Amino acid sequence: MYGLIGSMSAVSGRRDDVIAILTEAVSNMPGCLSYVVAKDSEDENTIWVTEVWDNKESHDASLSLPSVTKAISAARPMISAFGNQVITTPVGGYGLPATKPH
Amino acid sequence: MYGLIGSMSAVSGRRDDVIAILTEAVSNMPGCLSYVVAKDSEDENTIWVTEVWDNKESHDASLSLPSVTKAISAARPMISAFGNQVITTPVGGYGLPATKPH
């Protein structure tokens, strides 16, 4: 599996708009096992995204999906900065589907 | 929802042992929607844990579950440090169950 943990800062007052775009765009991405969008509890502009994919190739391919490129274009003007992104290898736990067909 | 993103460092050579304990302990925690254990891709000792709960109370209560207290006791000697933990409010995305009964 391939995982990403990252944050971004929305332009003041637009966090909910960015979240709405992100959550709508990610419902049908081949190879995506989990994509959780969350508000930071301390900073009113920060959004955390944690992702689990079957492999890196599926993640990279998702960036070319029409729904995703459209979402990136729509959200980008409302994002002021990106935090460091951590790349992980998820190995287990709870709540991940055993497999997901492409 | 209530979310946590955090990391820990295993004692050198014991990361897989810590991961085995963590992944076994988390399979039956009431109110837990997702608990993903992942290896950092750059640091050979670092483990990332990303959690989604229905609410904070469920998370706090989980720390008293026999399976969890046992896991903490077993893993603690093999953990050298904990990173900063981020508290979030997950708001949506993909891969979370709509609801999970207690």
N, CA and C atoms of all chains as a GROMACS GRO file, in nm:
protein
  612
    1MET      N    1   0.084  -0.119   0.000
    1MET     CA    2   0.000   0.000   0.000
    1MET      C    3   0.088   0.125   0.000
    2TYR      N    4   0.026   0.235  -0.034
    2TYR     CA    5   0.096   0.364  -0.045
    2TYR      C    6   0.012   0.467   0.029
    3GLY      N    7   0.074   0.545   0.116
    3GLY     CA    8   0.000   0.640   0.196
    3GLY      C    9   0.056   0.780   0.191
    4LEU      N   10  -0.030   0.877   0.212
    4LEU     CA   11   0.011   1.016   0.219
    4LEU      C   12  -0.058   1.083   0.337
    5ILE      N   13   0.018   1.164   0.409
    5ILE     CA   14  -0.037   1.246   0.516
    5ILE      C   15   0.009   1.388   0.489
    6GLY      N   16  -0.085   1.479   0.472
    6GLY     CA   17  -0.045   1.615   0.439
    6GLY      C   18  -0.148   1.717   0.485
    7SER      N   19  -0.104   1.841   0.484
    7SER     CA   20  -0.194   1.949   0.524
    7SER      C   21  -0.187   2.063   0.424
    8MET      N   22  -0.289   2.144   0.427
    8MET     CA   23  -0.288   2.266   0.346
    8MET      C   24  -0.361   2.374   0.423
    9SER      N   25  -0.330   2.497   0.389
    9SER     CA   26  -0.398   2.611   0.452
    9SER      C   27  -0.489   2.677   0.351
   10ALA      N   28  -0.612   2.692   0.388
   10ALA     CA   29  -0.707   2.762   0.302
   10ALA      C   30  -0.695   2.912   0.324
   11VAL      N   31  -0.726   2.985   0.220
   11VAL     CA   32  -0.740   3.129   0.235
   11VAL      C   33  -0.847   3.155   0.342
   12SER      N   34  -0.824   3.257   0.424
   12SER     CA   35  -0.914   3.283   0.537
   12SER      C   36  -1.061   3.284   0.494
   13GLY      N   37  -1.138   3.205   0.563
   13GLY     CA   38  -1.282   3.202   0.536
   13GLY      C   39  -1.325   3.103   0.430
   14ARG      N   40  -1.229   3.037   0.364
   14ARG     CA   41  -1.266   2.948   0.254
   14ARG      C   42  -1.241   2.801   0.284
   15ARG      N   43  -1.210   2.767   0.408
   15ARG     CA   44  -1.180   2.627   0.436
   15ARG      C   45  -1.297   2.535   0.402
   16ASP      N   46  -1.417   2.574   0.437
   16ASP     CA   47  -1.531   2.488   0.407
   16ASP      C   48  -1.551   2.470   0.257
   17ASP      N   49  -1.520   2.574   0.181
   17ASP     CA   50  -1.534   2.563   0.035
   17ASP      C   51  -1.433   2.464  -0.022
   18VAL      N   52  -1.309   2.471   0.028
   18VAL     CA   53  -1.207   2.377  -0.018
   18VAL      C   54  -1.246   2.234   0.021
   19ILE      N   55  -1.292   2.218   0.143
   19ILE     CA   56  -1.332   2.085   0.190
   19ILE      C   57  -1.445   2.028   0.104
   20ALA      N   58  -1.540   2.112   0.069
   20ALA     CA   59  -1.652   2.065  -0.014
   20ALA      C   60  -1.603   2.014  -0.148
   21ILE      N   61  -1.507   2.085  -0.206
   21ILE     CA   62  -1.451   2.043  -0.335
   21ILE      C   63  -1.375   1.911  -0.321
   22LEU      N   64  -1.292   1.904  -0.217
   22LEU     CA   65  -1.211   1.783  -0.198
   22LEU      C   66  -1.298   1.660  -0.175
   23THR      N   67  -1.394   1.672  -0.088
   23THR     CA   68  -1.473   1.554  -0.053
   23THR      C   69  -1.561   1.509  -0.169
   24GLU      N   70  -1.600   1.602  -0.252
   24GLU     CA   71  -1.684   1.563  -0.366
   24GLU      C   72  -1.601   1.493  -0.474
   25ALA      N   73  -1.474   1.531  -0.484
   25ALA     CA   74  -1.392   1.484  -0.596
   25ALA      C   75  -1.339   1.343  -0.577
   26VAL      N   76  -1.338   1.294  -0.454
   26VAL     CA   77  -1.260   1.174  -0.425
   26VAL      C   78  -1.343   1.047  -0.413
   27SER      N   79  -1.466   1.053  -0.456
   27SER     CA   80  -1.554   0.939  -0.430
   27SER      C   81  -1.530   0.821  -0.523
   28ASN      N   82  -1.465   0.842  -0.634
   28ASN     CA   83  -1.454   0.733  -0.731
   28ASN      C   84  -1.316   0.731  -0.797
   29MET      N   85  -1.214   0.707  -0.716
   29MET     CA   86  -1.077   0.704  -0.769
   29MET      C   87  -1.026   0.560  -0.762
   30PRO      N   88  -0.996   0.501  -0.878
   30PRO     CA   89  -0.949   0.360  -0.878
   30PRO      C   90  -0.825   0.341  -0.792
   31GLY      N   91  -0.829   0.239  -0.708
   31GLY     CA   92  -0.715   0.208  -0.624
   31GLY      C   93  -0.710   0.284  -0.493
   32CYS      N   94  -0.803   0.376  -0.473
   32CYS     CA   95  -0.806   0.451  -0.346
   32CYS      C   96  -0.879   0.369  -0.241
   33LEU      N   97  -0.812   0.345  -0.129
   33LEU     CA   98  -0.871   0.266  -0.021
   33LEU      C   99  -0.928   0.356   0.089
   34SER      N  100  -0.870   0.473   0.104
   34SER     CA  101  -0.919   0.566   0.206
   34SER      C  102  -0.868   0.705   0.173
   35TYR      N  103  -0.954   0.803   0.190
   35TYR     CA  104  -0.919   0.944   0.165
   35TYR      C  105  -1.001   1.026   0.263
   36VAL      N  106  -0.937   1.065   0.374
   36VAL     CA  107  -1.009   1.133   0.481
   36VAL      C  108  -0.970   1.280   0.484
   37VAL      N  109  -1.069   1.365   0.477
   37VAL     CA  110  -1.050   1.510   0.483
   37VAL      C  111  -1.093   1.556   0.622
   38ALA      N  112  -1.004   1.632   0.689
   38ALA     CA  113  -1.031   1.671   0.827
   38ALA      C  114  -0.990   1.815   0.853
   39LYS      N  115  -1.063   1.878   0.942
   39LYS     CA  116  -1.027   2.013   0.988
   39LYS      C  117  -0.928   2.002   1.103
   40ASP      N  118  -0.825   2.085   1.101
   40ASP     CA  119  -0.738   2.095   1.217
   40ASP      C  120  -0.819   2.152   1.334
   41SER      N  121  -0.792   2.100   1.454
   41SER     CA  122  -0.874   2.144   1.567
   41SER      C  123  -0.824   2.275   1.628
   42GLU      N  124  -0.704   2.317   1.590
   42GLU     CA  125  -0.649   2.440   1.650
   42GLU      C  126  -0.641   2.557   1.552
   43ASP      N  127  -0.613   2.526   1.425
   43ASP     CA  128  -0.597   2.634   1.326
   43ASP      C  129  -0.719   2.636   1.234
   44GLU      N  130  -0.786   2.748   1.229
   44GLU     CA  131  -0.914   2.753   1.158
   44GLU      C  132  -0.901   2.746   1.006
   45ASN      N  133  -0.778   2.757   0.955
   45ASN     CA  134  -0.760   2.751   0.810
   45ASN      C  135  -0.699   2.619   0.760
   46THR      N  136  -0.654   2.537   0.852
   46THR     CA  137  -0.579   2.418   0.812
   46THR      C  138  -0.669   2.296   0.787
   47ILE      N  139  -0.636   2.226   0.678
   47ILE     CA  140  -0.705   2.103   0.638
   47ILE      C  141  -0.602   1.991   0.635
   48TRP      N  142  -0.637   1.877   0.691
   48TRP     CA  143  -0.551   1.759   0.684
   48TRP      C  144  -0.614   1.657   0.589
   49VAL      N  145  -0.530   1.598   0.505
   49VAL     CA  146  -0.577   1.492   0.417
   49VAL      C  147  -0.489   1.369   0.440
   50THR      N  148  -0.552   1.258   0.473
   50THR     CA  149  -0.479   1.132   0.490
   50THR      C  150  -0.533   1.033   0.388
   51GLU      N  151  -0.439   0.973   0.313
   51GLU     CA  152  -0.477   0.890   0.199
   51GLU      C  153  -0.414   0.751   0.209
   52VAL      N  154  -0.487   0.651   0.167
   52VAL     CA  155  -0.432   0.516   0.152
   52VAL      C  156  -0.472   0.464   0.013
   53TRP      N  157  -0.370   0.420  -0.060
   53TRP     CA  158  -0.390   0.369  -0.196
   53TRP      C  159  -0.334   0.227  -0.204
   54ASP      N  160  -0.382   0.152  -0.302
   54ASP     CA  161  -0.326   0.017  -0.318
   54ASP      C  162  -0.179   0.025  -0.360
   55ASN      N  163  -0.144   0.124  -0.439
   55ASN     CA  164  -0.004   0.144  -0.475
   55ASN      C  165   0.017   0.287  -0.527
   56LYS      N  166   0.143   0.323  -0.543
   56LYS     CA  167   0.177   0.459  -0.585
   56LYS      C  168   0.123   0.491  -0.725
   57GLU      N  169   0.123   0.390  -0.810
   57GLU     CA  170   0.078   0.412  -0.947
   57GLU      C  171  -0.069   0.458  -0.950
   58SER      N  172  -0.151   0.399  -0.865
   58SER     CA  173  -0.292   0.440  -0.860
   58SER      C  174  -0.304   0.586  -0.815
   59HIS      N  175  -0.223   0.622  -0.714
   59HIS     CA  176  -0.226   0.761  -0.670
   59HIS      C  177  -0.186   0.855  -0.783
   60ASP      N  178  -0.073   0.824  -0.846
   60ASP     CA  179  -0.023   0.912  -0.951
   60ASP      C  180  -0.124   0.924  -1.066
   61ALA      N  181  -0.188   0.811  -1.099
   61ALA     CA  182  -0.287   0.813  -1.207
   61ALA      C  183  -0.409   0.898  -1.171
   62SER      N  184  -0.440   0.901  -1.042
   62SER     CA  185  -0.560   0.976  -1.000
   62SER      C  186  -0.548   1.124  -1.032
   63LEU      N  187  -0.424   1.172  -1.037
   63LEU     CA  188  -0.404   1.316  -1.061
   63LEU      C  189  -0.441   1.356  -1.203
   64SER      N  190  -0.463   1.256  -1.288
   64SER     CA  191  -0.505   1.285  -1.425
   64SER      C  192  -0.654   1.260  -1.448
   65LEU      N  193  -0.723   1.214  -1.347
   65LEU     CA  194  -0.868   1.193  -1.362
   65LEU      C  195  -0.937   1.327  -1.383
   66PRO      N  196  -1.033   1.334  -1.476
   66PRO     CA  197  -1.103   1.461  -1.499
   66PRO      C  198  -1.165   1.520  -1.373
   67SER      N  199  -1.223   1.436  -1.289
   67SER     CA  200  -1.285   1.487  -1.166
   67SER      C  201  -1.180   1.549  -1.074
   68VAL      N  202  -1.060   1.495  -1.077
   68VAL     CA  203  -0.954   1.544  -0.988
   68VAL      C  204  -0.890   1.671  -1.044
   69THR      N  205  -0.861   1.672  -1.171
   69THR     CA  206  -0.802   1.794  -1.229
   69THR      C  207  -0.898   1.912  -1.217
   70LYS      N  208  -1.026   1.883  -1.232
   70LYS     CA  209  -1.128   1.988  -1.217
   70LYS      C  210  -1.130   2.039  -1.072
   71ALA      N  211  -1.121   1.947  -0.977
   71ALA     CA  212  -1.122   1.986  -0.836
   71ALA      C  213  -0.999   2.068  -0.801
   72ILE      N  214  -0.882   2.026  -0.851
   72ILE     CA  215  -0.759   2.100  -0.823
   72ILE      C  216  -0.769   2.242  -0.877
   73SER      N  217  -0.820   2.255  -0.998
   73SER     CA  218  -0.834   2.389  -1.056
   73SER      C  219  -0.928   2.476  -0.974
   74ALA      N  220  -1.036   2.415  -0.926
   74ALA     CA  221  -1.136   2.492  -0.851
   74ALA      C  222  -1.085   2.530  -0.713
   75ALA      N  223  -1.010   2.438  -0.650
   75ALA     CA  224  -0.967   2.462  -0.511
   75ALA      C  225  -0.841   2.547  -0.502
   76ARG      N  226  -0.754   2.538  -0.601
   76ARG     CA  227  -0.621   2.598  -0.592
   76ARG      C  228  -0.621   2.746  -0.552
   77PRO      N  229  -0.710   2.829  -0.610
   77PRO     CA  230  -0.709   2.971  -0.572
   77PRO      C  231  -0.749   2.996  -0.426
   78MET      N  232  -0.809   2.895  -0.364
   78MET     CA  233  -0.853   2.912  -0.225
   78MET      C  234  -0.754   2.848  -0.127
   79ILE      N  235  -0.641   2.798  -0.179
   79ILE     CA  236  -0.538   2.737  -0.094
   79ILE      C  237  -0.417   2.830  -0.090
   80SER      N  238  -0.377   2.869   0.031
   80SER     CA  239  -0.267   2.964   0.043
   80SER      C  240  -0.132   2.897   0.059
   81ALA      N  241  -0.130   2.773   0.110
   81ALA     CA  242  -0.003   2.705   0.131
   81ALA      C  243  -0.025   2.556   0.153
   82PHE      N  244   0.078   2.480   0.122
   82PHE     CA  245   0.077   2.337   0.152
   82PHE      C  246   0.182   2.307   0.257
   83GLY      N  247   0.146   2.220   0.352
   83GLY     CA  248   0.243   2.177   0.451
   83GLY      C  249   0.328   2.063   0.396
   84ASN      N  250   0.425   2.022   0.477
   84ASN     CA  251   0.505   1.906   0.436
   84ASN      C  252   0.416   1.784   0.422
   85GLN      N  253   0.447   1.703   0.323
   85GLN     CA  254   0.369   1.581   0.302
   85GLN      C  255   0.455   1.461   0.340
   86VAL      N  256   0.398   1.372   0.417
   86VAL     CA  257   0.468   1.251   0.457
   86VAL      C  258   0.420   1.135   0.370
   87ILE      N  259   0.515   1.062   0.315
   87ILE     CA  260   0.483   0.943   0.237
   87ILE      C  261   0.500   0.822   0.329
   88THR      N  262   0.400   0.736   0.331
   88THR     CA  263   0.406   0.619   0.419
   88THR      C  264   0.377   0.491   0.342
   89THR      N  265   0.403   0.381   0.411
   89THR     CA  266   0.362   0.250   0.364
   89THR      C  267   0.264   0.193   0.467
   90PRO      N  268   0.135   0.212   0.445
   90PRO     CA  269   0.038   0.155   0.539
   90PRO      C  270   0.050   0.003   0.540
   91VAL      N  271   0.043  -0.052   0.661
   91VAL     CA  272   0.065  -0.197   0.673
   91VAL      C  273  -0.053  -0.268   0.738
   92GLY      N  274  -0.150  -0.196   0.787
   92GLY     CA  275  -0.263  -0.264   0.847
   92GLY      C  276  -0.337  -0.173   0.942
   93GLY      N  277  -0.418  -0.236   1.025
   93GLY     CA  278  -0.497  -0.160   1.119
   93GLY      C  279  -0.642  -0.199   1.108
   94TYR      N  280  -0.728  -0.098   1.110
   94TYR     CA  281  -0.872  -0.125   1.107
   94TYR      C  282  -0.940  -0.028   1.010
   95GLY      N  283  -1.035  -0.081   0.935
   95GLY     CA  284  -1.118   0.007   0.852
   95GLY      C  285  -1.077   0.014   0.707
   96LEU      N  286  -0.967  -0.052   0.671
   96LEU     CA  287  -0.929  -0.055   0.530
   96LEU      C  288  -0.992  -0.179   0.465
   97PRO      N  289  -1.045  -0.163   0.346
   97PRO     CA  290  -1.094  -0.282   0.275
   97PRO      C  291  -0.978  -0.374   0.243
   98ALA      N  292  -1.004  -0.504   0.244
   98ALA     CA  293  -0.898  -0.600   0.214
   98ALA      C  294  -0.846  -0.578   0.072
   99THR      N  295  -0.935  -0.562  -0.020
   99THR     CA  296  -0.896  -0.534  -0.158
   99THR      C  297  -1.003  -0.444  -0.218
  100LYS      N  298  -0.966  -0.378  -0.322
  100LYS     CA  299  -1.063  -0.296  -0.394
  100LYS      C  300  -1.032  -0.308  -0.542
  101PRO      N  301  -1.125  -0.357  -0.620
  101PRO     CA  302  -1.099  -0.375  -0.763
  101PRO      C  303  -1.084  -0.242  -0.835
  102HIS      N  304  -1.000  -0.240  -0.935
  102HIS     CA  305  -0.989  -0.121  -1.018
  102HIS      C  306  -1.107  -0.115  -1.113
  103MET      N  307  -1.712   1.379   1.412
  103MET     CA  308  -1.605   1.279   1.421
  103MET      C  309  -1.484   1.340   1.491
  104TYR      N  310  -1.396   1.255   1.534
  104TYR     CA  311  -1.276   1.294   1.608
  104TYR      C  312  -1.158   1.221   1.546
  105GLY      N  313  -1.051   1.293   1.514
  105GLY     CA  314  -0.938   1.231   1.446
  105GLY      C  315  -0.807   1.260   1.514
  106LEU      N  316  -0.714   1.169   1.496
  106LEU     CA  317  -0.578   1.187   1.547
  106LEU      C  318  -0.479   1.147   1.438
  107ILE      N  319  -0.373   1.227   1.426
  107ILE     CA  320  -0.262   1.195   1.337
  107ILE      C  321  -0.136   1.206   1.421
  108GLY      N  322  -0.062   1.097   1.432
  108GLY     CA  323   0.056   1.102   1.516
  108GLY      C  324   0.162   1.003   1.472
  109SER      N  325   0.281   1.023   1.525
  109SER     CA  326   0.391   0.934   1.491
  109SER      C  327   0.463   0.890   1.618
  110MET      N  328   0.535   0.782   1.606
  110MET     CA  329   0.621   0.736   1.716
  110MET      C  330   0.745   0.674   1.654
  111SER      N  331   0.851   0.672   1.734
  111SER     CA  332   0.975   0.609   1.690
  111SER      C  333   0.997   0.481   1.768
  112ALA      N  334   1.018   0.374   1.696
  112ALA     CA  335   1.049   0.248   1.761
  112ALA      C  336   1.197   0.241   1.791
  113VAL      N  337   1.230   0.166   1.895
  113VAL     CA  338   1.370   0.134   1.921
  113VAL      C  339   1.424   0.064   1.797
  114SER      N  340   1.549   0.094   1.764
  114SER     CA  341   1.607   0.040   1.641
  114SER      C  342   1.586  -0.112   1.629
  115GLY      N  343   1.532  -0.149   1.516
  115GLY     CA  344   1.512  -0.291   1.489
  115GLY      C  345   1.381  -0.348   1.539
  116ARG      N  346   1.301  -0.268   1.610
  116ARG     CA  347   1.177  -0.322   1.668
  116ARG      C  348   1.051  -0.265   1.604
  117ARG      N  349   1.065  -0.190   1.495
  117ARG     CA  350   0.944  -0.131   1.436
  117ARG      C  351   0.840  -0.236   1.398
  118ASP      N  352   0.882  -0.344   1.338
  118ASP     CA  353   0.785  -0.446   1.297
  118ASP      C  354   0.715  -0.508   1.418
  119ASP      N  355   0.788  -0.521   1.529
  119ASP     CA  356   0.726  -0.576   1.649
  119ASP      C  357   0.618  -0.482   1.704
  120VAL      N  358   0.650  -0.352   1.705
  120VAL     CA  359   0.551  -0.254   1.752
  120VAL      C  360   0.429  -0.255   1.660
  121ILE      N  361   0.453  -0.259   1.531
  121ILE     CA  362   0.342  -0.259   1.435
  121ILE      C  363   0.254  -0.382   1.455
  122ALA      N  364   0.315  -0.496   1.479
  122ALA     CA  365   0.237  -0.619   1.498
  122ALA      C  366   0.145  -0.605   1.620
  123ILE      N  367   0.196  -0.545   1.725
  123ILE     CA  368   0.114  -0.526   1.846
  123ILE      C  369   0.001  -0.429   1.819
  124LEU      N  370   0.034  -0.317   1.754
  124LEU     CA  371  -0.068  -0.215   1.727
  124LEU      C  372  -0.180  -0.267   1.638
  125THR      N  373  -0.143  -0.334   1.532
  125THR     CA  374  -0.246  -0.376   1.436
  125THR      C  375  -0.334  -0.487   1.494
  126GLU      N  376  -0.278  -0.566   1.585
  126GLU     CA  377  -0.359  -0.672   1.645
  126GLU      C  378  -0.457  -0.616   1.747
  127ALA      N  379  -0.416  -0.509   1.813
  127ALA     CA  380  -0.495  -0.458   1.927
  127ALA      C  381  -0.618  -0.380   1.885
  128VAL      N  382  -0.622  -0.331   1.760
  128VAL     CA  383  -0.720  -0.229   1.725
  128VAL      C  384  -0.840  -0.281   1.646
  129SER      N  385  -0.856  -0.412   1.644
  129SER     CA  386  -0.959  -0.466   1.554
  129SER      C  387  -1.100  -0.454   1.610
  130ASN      N  388  -1.114  -0.429   1.738
  130ASN     CA  389  -1.250  -0.430   1.794
  130ASN      C  390  -1.267  -0.322   1.900
  131MET      N  391  -1.256  -0.197   1.855
  131MET     CA  392  -1.270  -0.084   1.947
  131MET      C  393  -1.400  -0.010   1.915
  132PRO      N  394  -1.494  -0.008   2.008
  132PRO     CA  395  -1.622   0.060   1.982
  132PRO      C  396  -1.604   0.206   1.943
  133GLY      N  397  -1.671   0.244   1.836
  133GLY     CA  398  -1.665   0.383   1.791
  133GLY      C  399  -1.548   0.414   1.701
  134CYS      N  400  -1.460   0.317   1.680
  134CYS     CA  401  -1.347   0.340   1.590
  134CYS      C  402  -1.390   0.319   1.446
  135LEU      N  403  -1.371   0.422   1.363
  135LEU     CA  404  -1.410   0.413   1.222
  135LEU      C  405  -1.291   0.378   1.133
  136SER      N  406  -1.174   0.418   1.174
  136SER     CA  407  -1.053   0.388   1.096
  136SER      C  408  -0.931   0.401   1.186
  137TYR      N  409  -0.838   0.308   1.170
  137TYR     CA  410  -0.714   0.311   1.249
  137TYR      C  411  -0.607   0.252   1.158
  138VAL      N  412  -0.530   0.338   1.095
  138VAL     CA  413  -0.432   0.293   0.996
  138VAL      C  414  -0.292   0.306   1.052
  139VAL      N  415  -0.220   0.196   1.051
  139VAL     CA  416  -0.081   0.193   1.097
  139VAL      C  417   0.009   0.189   0.973
  140ALA      N  418   0.108   0.278   0.967
  140ALA     CA  419   0.191   0.289   0.847
  140ALA      C  420   0.337   0.312   0.881
  141LYS      N  421   0.424   0.260   0.798
  141LYS     CA  422   0.567   0.286   0.811
  141LYS      C  423   0.603   0.416   0.740
  142ASP      N  424   0.686   0.498   0.804
  142ASP     CA  425   0.740   0.614   0.734
  142ASP      C  426   0.828   0.564   0.620
  143SER      N  427   0.823   0.633   0.508
  143SER     CA  428   0.899   0.586   0.393
  143SER      C  429   1.045   0.629   0.397
  144GLU      N  430   1.077   0.724   0.484
  144GLU     CA  431   1.216   0.774   0.488
  144GLU      C  432   1.292   0.731   0.613
  145ASP      N  433   1.223   0.724   0.726
  145ASP     CA  434   1.289   0.690   0.852
  145ASP      C  435   1.252   0.547   0.892
  146GLU      N  436   1.352   0.464   0.908
  146GLU     CA  437   1.326   0.321   0.928
  146GLU      C  438   1.268   0.288   1.064
  147ASN      N  439   1.266   0.383   1.155
  147ASN     CA  440   1.211   0.357   1.289
  147ASN      C  441   1.074   0.420   1.314
  148THR      N  442   1.031   0.505   1.223
  148THR     CA  443   0.909   0.582   1.248
  148THR      C  444   0.782   0.511   1.201
  149ILE      N  445   0.681   0.520   1.287
  149ILE     CA  446   0.548   0.464   1.260
  149ILE      C  447   0.447   0.578   1.265
  150TRP      N  448   0.358   0.582   1.170
  150TRP     CA  449   0.248   0.679   1.169
  150TRP      C  450   0.117   0.609   1.200
  151VAL      N  451   0.038   0.672   1.283
  151VAL     CA  452  -0.095   0.619   1.313
  151VAL      C  453  -0.197   0.728   1.286
  152THR      N  454  -0.293   0.697   1.201
  152THR     CA  455  -0.402   0.792   1.172
  152THR      C  456  -0.533   0.727   1.214
  153GLU      N  457  -0.608   0.801   1.293
  153GLU     CA  458  -0.728   0.745   1.355
  153GLU      C  459  -0.851   0.831   1.326
  154VAL      N  460  -0.965   0.765   1.307
  154VAL     CA  461  -1.093   0.835   1.298
  154VAL      C  462  -1.191   0.764   1.392
  155TRP      N  463  -1.252   0.843   1.478
  155TRP     CA  464  -1.348   0.793   1.576
  155TRP      C  465  -1.480   0.866   1.558
  156ASP      N  466  -1.587   0.802   1.606
  156ASP     CA  467  -1.716   0.872   1.597
  156ASP      C  468  -1.717   0.995   1.687
  157ASN      N  469  -1.649   0.987   1.801
  157ASN     CA  470  -1.635   1.105   1.886
  157ASN      C  471  -1.519   1.085   1.984
  158LYS      N  472  -1.483   1.192   2.053
  158LYS     CA  473  -1.369   1.188   2.144
  158LYS      C  474  -1.391   1.089   2.259
  159GLU      N  475  -1.515   1.078   2.304
  159GLU     CA  476  -1.544   0.991   2.416
  159GLU      C  477  -1.509   0.845   2.382
  160SER      N  478  -1.540   0.804   2.259
  160SER     CA  479  -1.507   0.667   2.220
  160SER      C  480  -1.356   0.646   2.221
  161HIS      N  481  -1.283   0.745   2.169
  161HIS     CA  482  -1.137   0.733   2.172
  161HIS      C  483  -1.086   0.720   2.315
  162ASP      N  484  -1.132   0.810   2.400
  162ASP     CA  485  -1.082   0.810   2.538
  162ASP      C  486  -1.116   0.678   2.607
  163ALA      N  487  -1.237   0.628   2.582
  163ALA     CA  488  -1.279   0.502   2.645
  163ALA      C  489  -1.194   0.385   2.596
  164SER      N  490  -1.147   0.392   2.471
  164SER     CA  491  -1.068   0.281   2.416
  164SER      C  492  -0.940   0.259   2.494
  165LEU      N  493  -0.890   0.365   2.556
  165LEU     CA  494  -0.764   0.353   2.629
  165LEU      C  495  -0.777   0.267   2.754
  166SER      N  496  -0.900   0.238   2.792
  166SER     CA  497  -0.923   0.152   2.907
  166SER      C  498  -0.962   0.009   2.869
  167LEU      N  499  -0.973  -0.017   2.740
  167LEU     CA  500  -1.006  -0.154   2.697
  167LEU      C  501  -0.891  -0.247   2.734
  168PRO      N  502  -0.923  -0.367   2.784
  168PRO     CA  503  -0.816  -0.462   2.820
  168PRO      C  504  -0.720  -0.490   2.705
  169SER      N  505  -0.773  -0.505   2.584
  169SER     CA  506  -0.686  -0.533   2.470
  169SER      C  507  -0.590  -0.417   2.443
  170VAL      N  508  -0.636  -0.296   2.469
  170VAL     CA  509  -0.553  -0.178   2.443
  170VAL      C  510  -0.450  -0.156   2.554
  171THR      N  511  -0.492  -0.170   2.679
  171THR     CA  512  -0.395  -0.152   2.788
  171THR      C  513  -0.285  -0.257   2.780
  172LYS      N  514  -0.324  -0.378   2.740
  172LYS     CA  515  -0.225  -0.484   2.723
  172LYS      C  516  -0.127  -0.451   2.610
  173ALA      N  517  -0.181  -0.398   2.501
  173ALA     CA  518  -0.095  -0.362   2.387
  173ALA      C  519   0.000  -0.249   2.423
  174ILE      N  520  -0.050  -0.150   2.496
  174ILE     CA  521   0.034  -0.037   2.536
  174ILE      C  522   0.150  -0.088   2.623
  175SER      N  523   0.118  -0.175   2.717
  175SER     CA  524   0.222  -0.227   2.805
  175SER      C  525   0.328  -0.305   2.726
  176ALA      N  526   0.282  -0.380   2.628
  176ALA     CA  527   0.374  -0.463   2.550
  176ALA      C  528   0.460  -0.379   2.457
  177ALA      N  529   0.401  -0.274   2.400
  177ALA     CA  530   0.473  -0.196   2.299
  177ALA      C  531   0.562  -0.088   2.361
  178ARG      N  532   0.522  -0.037   2.476
  178ARG     CA  533   0.590   0.081   2.532
  178ARG      C  534   0.742   0.067   2.541
  179PRO      N  535   0.795  -0.049   2.588
  179PRO     CA  536   0.942  -0.059   2.598
  179PRO      C  537   1.013  -0.054   2.463
  180MET      N  538   0.938  -0.077   2.356
  180MET     CA  539   0.999  -0.076   2.222
  180MET      C  540   0.978   0.057   2.151
  181ILE      N  541   0.920   0.155   2.220
  181ILE     CA  542   0.897   0.288   2.162
  181ILE      C  543   0.992   0.387   2.230
  182SER      N  544   1.073   0.455   2.147
  182SER     CA  545   1.173   0.546   2.205
  182SER      C  546   1.122   0.689   2.217
  183ALA      N  547   1.023   0.726   2.134
  183ALA     CA  548   0.973   0.863   2.139
  183ALA      C  549   0.840   0.874   2.067
  184PHE      N  550   0.763   0.974   2.105
  184PHE     CA  551   0.639   1.006   2.035
  184PHE      C  552   0.653   1.142   1.967
  185GLY      N  553   0.603   1.153   1.845
  185GLY     CA  554   0.602   1.281   1.777
  185GLY      C  555   0.481   1.363   1.820
  186ASN      N  556   0.474   1.486   1.769
  186ASN     CA  557   0.357   1.567   1.798
  186ASN      C  558   0.232   1.501   1.742
  187GLN      N  559   0.125   1.512   1.816
  187GLN     CA  560   0.000   1.454   1.770
  187GLN      C  561  -0.096   1.566   1.729
  188VAL      N  562  -0.156   1.550   1.614
  188VAL     CA  563  -0.251   1.648   1.565
  188VAL      C  564  -0.392   1.597   1.590
  189ILE      N  565  -0.475   1.681   1.649
  189ILE     CA  566  -0.616   1.648   1.670
  189ILE      C  567  -0.696   1.712   1.559
  190THR      N  568  -0.781   1.633   1.496
  190THR     CA  569  -0.859   1.684   1.384
  190THR      C  570  -1.008   1.655   1.402
  191THR      N  571  -1.085   1.719   1.315
  191THR     CA  572  -1.226   1.688   1.302
  191THR      C  573  -1.249   1.639   1.160
  192PRO      N  574  -1.247   1.507   1.140
  192PRO     CA  575  -1.272   1.455   1.006
  192PRO      C  576  -1.413   1.492   0.962
  193VAL      N  577  -1.423   1.531   0.836
  193VAL     CA  578  -1.553   1.579   0.788
  193VAL      C  579  -1.604   1.501   0.668
  194GLY      N  580  -1.524   1.415   0.613
  194GLY     CA  581  -1.573   1.338   0.499
  194GLY      C  582  -1.459   1.283   0.418
  195GLY      N  583  -1.494   1.243   0.297
  195GLY     CA  584  -1.394   1.184   0.210
  195GLY      C  585  -1.442   1.050   0.159
  196TYR      N  586  -1.353   0.954   0.158
  196TYR     CA  587  -1.387   0.824   0.102
  196TYR      C  588  -1.333   0.715   0.194
  197GLY      N  589  -1.412   0.610   0.211
  197GLY     CA  590  -1.362   0.494   0.283
  197GLY      C  591  -1.403   0.486   0.428
  198LEU      N  592  -1.472   0.589   0.478
  198LEU     CA  593  -1.523   0.582   0.614
  198LEU      C  594  -1.663   0.523   0.612
  199PRO      N  595  -1.693   0.433   0.706
  199PRO     CA  596  -1.831   0.384   0.714
  199PRO      C  597  -1.923   0.499   0.754
  200ALA      N  598  -2.046   0.495   0.706
  200ALA     CA  599  -2.141   0.601   0.738
  200ALA      C  600  -2.166   0.604   0.888
  201THR      N  601  -2.185   0.489   0.945
  201THR     CA  602  -2.205   0.480   1.089
  201THR      C  603  -2.149   0.347   1.134
  202LYS      N  604  -2.120   0.337   1.260
  202LYS     CA  605  -2.075   0.211   1.315
  202LYS      C  606  -2.136   0.195   1.453
  203PRO      N  607  -2.214   0.091   1.472
  203PRO     CA  608  -2.280   0.076   1.602
  203PRO      C  609  -2.181   0.047   1.713
  204HIS      N  610  -2.211   0.095   1.831
  204HIS     CA  611  -2.130   0.061   1.948
  204HIS      C  612  -2.164  -0.079   1.995
   0.00000   0.00000   0.00000
